[in-house]
Amino acid sequence: MKNIVFCFAAWEWGTTNNFLYKCEHKIPEGSDLNDKKLIHLVDAGLEINTPYPLVLPPHRKVDLILSFDFSLGDPFETLKRTAEYCEDHRIPFPVCTKEHYEYPPTKSCYVFEGDGYETPDVMHFPLFNMQTCGEALNLYRLSKKYAARVPSYDTSMMNELLDIAKKNVERNMGEIRVQIQQCVSRSNEREMS
């Protein structure tokens, strides 16, 4: 209890010893982890509601991210927050401004193109969209049925959400294959040069 009170008073959460401190040979170039004896960890669900930061550093060599939105709010919020995070940390991320999507979403998948080198492509699937939900879109979006504060979903609710998510992916299987093939081609070109 004493530790919790201290953390609460100092607003220190997720502080831990940096096991890579002063280990230059193990840390990717350009990282500032080498200079910090302590690091502060933040649950991605609290910060930007998605685990993007784990895969985005360029040394990870990620070419394609399939991003699934499951929020009732702005279906592009995770992308916008990730773009801000990446800008703050000088990490390459595709441009995702209002010119690149509609709200409410009309499509079941939006592709945000990277540069083929350091910036990955992102395929974003808004759960509730006109293409999959049709006229019922506003019923889903404005309903409190799937709000985060609902303690648990029954089987029919889970099946309904899974069915919508499945339709979003099935509808875009061709585009997913195209994007994967494009990433493979880019990767092969990089290796040859």
KAVEN-V307367 format. One record per helix or strand. SS is the DSSP state (2 for helix, 1 for strand). FROM is the first residue (numbers start at 1). LEN is the number of residues. Records with the same first field share a line. If there is no record, write none. Layout:
# KAVEN-V307367
SS = FROM-LEN  FROM-LEN
This chain:
# KAVEN-V307367
2 = 2-9  24-3  33-3  44-4  52-5  58-3  77-12  98-3  130-13  155-17  173-20
1 = 15-3  38-3  64-6  110-3  121-6
